[in-house]
């Protein structure tokens, strides 16, 4: 088995923790695979008759948060077994160390729900090193998956390598409403009390935050996690940039090295100096943010539609009946100017994708098991559970029952859904927007999704690119230092421990680290992506 030092691979991998289909039915020209086609042993319908038990490894399962110790015991997976006829033995580790040990052992389960997209050298390297197999020669056993890709060519482009190799059954967000889920929000009741409108420009935000500080007397008018600030481009978008990589008229750019970034951090520093941003922003975590919001110490924040608006509104329902949150649009510099940036996710996700290992003895069975989720019946089961149990069809709409929305055991909507279906986590299936419509059922949640989507973030989002082994090695030498330096510098600029007068020195350091090479590598990968 050709395999480089696993320890080196894992070390490199940690740095990355951040057309119509031609393969379904016939391979793309010049595509080579190491897999061998097999004759069909099973029929095209479910349930399938087989005495084989598949082994399935799930990396960092969301269901663990609901106290689940064995997937096979869940009503959801019992239903999957009944519908498919396929017996599966699950392993779901509680730490990345167990995941690494399994890969290092050379003994792999049949199916691995592991992020091989971010493997050093990409999935092609994982195939070359015989962790997983290419799926092209077996796509005849995945008619439902192929049908979906044929109907969604943009998704298809993100599901294969530059050479046309399919390597996993991915987690797919099936609608734009599932791609946008985070943004800015404020205390609507405070705005009403102070006779203020929801801010839409940087100047209006300054006015509102100043009022929160001076008239409400709060210690932290604006609180946020740095990661949320960066991923959402909450204020930087007003200056024509966002953190990290993005597309600007066909060119890959790195926000921290662009001109507008300087004006953005000058604004953040000014707000910090004026006491408009939480003085503890450098050490703020999710628990402290929760406390700030629930204790009335902050009136503006960045958060998710569920874990922010939903969680905080629910927690305050019996404490303060006047508590109300409202979503704010991503601000611009000029009134009415359309913003180009915002939180926006790719439809195809690396997390939750399932690959078939090189140790799998019955690839057809594994393919058919994974393909079930992309069938009409499987789609409903994965997103809503069993009809009559966790949902009922009401006027043609799959409506969650009380076992989800008002769980008799006191489980939250999220934890109950983990037990009966899988839409609120991830996995190899297509997520249904009707899940989110019910998960984000509050009027203010529905409005937030509408407000946060009203920008051109989709035009600037970098698609799922794959790097060659050589490119991965080049990026590995740069990315860690680049991420560390930009993160430390960003906070230093805000706190004032690094002067804006030193900005040219900061830019020179980015060049010394290799930001130009970093951008060039992704530009080349982007050009290849466009020709897939």
Secondary structure by P-SEA (a helix, b strand, c coil): cccccaaaaaaaaaaaccccccccccccccccccbbbbcccccccccccccbbbbbbbccccccccccccccccaaaaaaaaaacbbbbbbbbccaaaaaaaaaacccccccccccccccccaaaaaaacccccccccccccaaaaaaaaacaaaaaaaccccccccccccccccccccccccccccaaaaaaacccccccaaaaaaaaaaaaacccccccbbbbaaaaaaacccccccccccccccccccccccccccaaaaaaaaaaaaaaacccccccccccaaaaaaaaaaccccbbbbcccccaaaaaaaaccccccbbbbbbccccccccccccccccccccccccbbbbccccccaaaaaaaaaccccaaaaaaaccccccccccccccccccccccccccccccaaaaaaacccccccccbbbbaaaaaaaaccaaaaaaaaaaacccccccccccccccaaaaaaaaacaaaaaaaaaaaaaaaaaccccccaaaaaaaaaaaacaaaaaaaaaaaaaaaaac
